[in-house]
Amino acid sequence: MLARLDAIDWKILAELQADGRMTNVELASRVGISAPPCLRRVRALEEAGFIRGYRALLNEKLLGYEVAVFAMVHLSSQAEHDLGEFEAFVRSEPLVRECWMLSGEIDFILKCVAPDLKTFQAFVERLTAAPHVRNVKTSLTLRNSKDAAMVPMELREE
């Protein structure tokens, strides 16, 4: 799949990742092609799944979400049906921003945000009662030292 990407495609991906709001004309200028083929390439990258979508990155603290917590969840069963039930629960919870299934002792790690500790505690009560949850350990974050939501394009070999 990567073999289908040429140098222009990689430039387009890097530019859009840095600024997804730029116009097609600006993007075309930055990558060194005219606007019509640039637009065709962007659409092809979207259709092929290289570009999953566009969104604004919001400041959760300014919007009242003061608490960020990681929850480590150990399930009582790893049967596919049971994993699916737990994952369905997690998808229904708006405070859960990310959910990763892990190998090792912990089955899932959840990144959660909440406006306050009381709201997060109410979520933990629902989480511990969720399908197939054996136990939950939480770690309240103190500060974020790095928040790189982007793919590390600088590591790509030419």
N, C-alpha and C positions, 0 to 999 in steps of 0.2 A: 504494500500500500504506500509506504514512504517513497518508493521508487517513482511513483507517479508525480511527486512534488518536485518542481524545478526551483531554481534560485528565486525567480519572481514570486512563486507561490509562498516560499519561505519568508520573503520580504513582506508580502501582503499580510501573512499571519502575524509576523512580529509587529508591524505597524498597527494593525487592528487591535492586537492585544494591548499595546501601549495606549491607544486612544480609539475606542470603538465608536466615537461620535463624529469622527472626521468625515467629510464628504467624499464621495467617490472620486471627484476631481482632485482633491487634495491627496488622497491615497494614490491615485494614478501617478501624480507628480512625484511623490516620495519614492515610489518603486520604479519609476522610469519608463512607464508605458502610457498610452493614451487611455482616456476614460472608458470607451466602450469595451475593449478587451479586459480592462481591469474589473469592470462590473461582471462580465461573464465569468472571470476567474473566481471572484468572490462568491458568486452564486453556485459555481461548481464545488468550491470548498465547503459551502454550507450544505449542499445536497449530499456530498460524500461524508459528512459528519465531522470534518476537521474543525469547523466552527459550529459550536453547539448552541450559541445564542449570544445575545447582547444584554447587558444590564448595567445599572448604576451601582457602584459600591457605596453603601450608606454608612455613616458613622453611628453605630448602635448606641454609644454612650450619649451623644447629643439627642438621640431620639428616645432616651429614657431607659435603655437597657443597660443598667449599671453593673449587672452581675454576669460573669462568664465562668462556666464551670465545665469540667470534664467528668463524665460519669463512666466508670468501668463496670460493665455488666457481665456477670457470669450466669449462664443459663443452666437449667437442670437437664436439658436435652438438646442435642444438636441434630435431631432428626429434621429432615428438610421441611416437613409440614410445620414443625414447632418453630424453626427459624423463620419461616414465612409468617407465622402468626405474630412473632415478636417484631419483625420488620414492618408489618402492617400497623401495629401499634405505634411504633416509632414515627412512621410517616404521617400518622394522624396528630402528632404532638407538635404544635407550632414552636415551642421553645427549643426543640431539637433542631439544630442548624446543620449538623453533619452526623452521619452514623457510619462507622467503619467496622466491618467484621474482621477479626484478627485471628492469627494462629497463636497458639500458646495457652496460657492459663486464663486469660480474659477473652471472652467471646466477642464482645462489642465494646467500642469506645464511642461515646456520644459527646459532641460539642454542643453545649446548651447556652442560651442567653436568657436572662430574666430581668424584669425591672427592679426586683428586690429579692432578698433572701426568703421572705415569706412565700412569695410566688414560686420560687424554685423549690422550696420544701414541699409545697403542695404537689408539684410535679414529681418529686422523688417518691412521695407516697403512692402516686399512680404508677410510677415506674416499678417500684418493688412489688406491686400487685399485678403487674402485666403478665401476660402468658409466659410460663416457663422460666421466669426469672428466679434464680437461686439466691443471688445477692448482688448488691450494688455498692460500689465505693465511689465517693466523689472527691474531687480536688478543686477547690476554689482558686481561680487564677488571681495572681497578684498584679502582673503586668504582661503585656505582649511585647516581646523583643523583636519579632519579625512577623509580618503578615504579607506574604508573597503569594497572592492568589493566581499567579501567572505561571505558565510553563517556562522553564529556564531555557529560552531560545539561545542564550549566549554559549551554551554547552554544545550546541549542534556543530558538527564538523562540516566544513564546506566541501 
